[in-house]
Amino acid sequence: MKRIALFALLLFALLAAAEAQPKRARGRAGSIREADQKTVDAAQVPEAVRQAQNVAFPGLSVTRWEQRSGKNNQQNFTHYVAVFKQDSRTTRARYDSNGKSLAVTKFFTANDAPQVVTSAAARYTGYSFVGGEEVLTDKGTFYRARFRQGAKKLTVFLDQTGAAVEKKNQPKLLDIKDEGN
């Protein structure tokens, strides 16, 4: 009985230690990008970032600010993310610490997806289209479409014409996890 209790305690400690580690995501070519994400008060967001948000999306209230910091390709970074509703859609605007816009992500469901995505979704027979995101970057507009076939998941990246975009040709900001709201 003592062995079982000791084993359970050890297992719990290992799981707690793993959960305390910073979030890690796979980047390009298997590189590891570490990021620490936390919710912050608007007062902790640089004035340049808040001004950029107000200019880009006047009259829209930010429901949550996030700060992401870490190391990517041997360089430290800090990004700020404004989460808000635009046209009833959850939207996330990402900025560097100087207020430069890095990307805007607009989430959609299968019912309110852009036409270019619903047309492309017809190519994936056997899968149910469940939704995705429209990502606007300085490299253009891209779409991340999500499909399901039972427990199997499929994510497809599309350009603004609906053509599939190979992983090597995607802007690196599409590697950033922006699941949900």
Phi, psi and omega in degrees: 000320179297323179296318180295316178297318179294318178297316179297318179295317179296316178299316178299317180296318178295318178295320178295320179294320179295321180293332182282348180290152178297153178296139180235141178225145178283130176259202180295147174050035176077003179293152181259130176247119178262138178216140174252121182245134176212153174279136181231157174287154179303328180295339179272355180269132180304144181305320180299324179289315180297320179295318179299319178297315181294326178287317183288325184226067183298138176081356179261131183271132176283126179272338179201138172253137176238147175241128177241126179221154180167209184228132179223120182054047177068012178241136175285145177218155170222123177240152175241139182237125175263126178252128183201172177258134174225122184053044179066009178252140173293131182229143179232123176251126183254133182229152169278177186290350177264001179093005178285130179289129179258321179190156173233128181244126177244123182273145177219158175259177177297332182281335182236028180288149175299150183304320181299326180283316180295326176295316180292328182298333180297339180287343185258068182294146181090348179250149173263129177281124184248344179145195180167204182222149169256125183243118178258121179232178176289349177268356180126191180258132179230159179233141173245111182255134183247135182231159176223147171221091189066234179274350182281133179247147177223128175243129182237136177257133184234151173269186185290350176264352182097000178283143178295141179250123178294151181308317184293341181259002180279142173301143185296341177292341177288345177287338183289132181285123177229055182284135174068208184245000000 
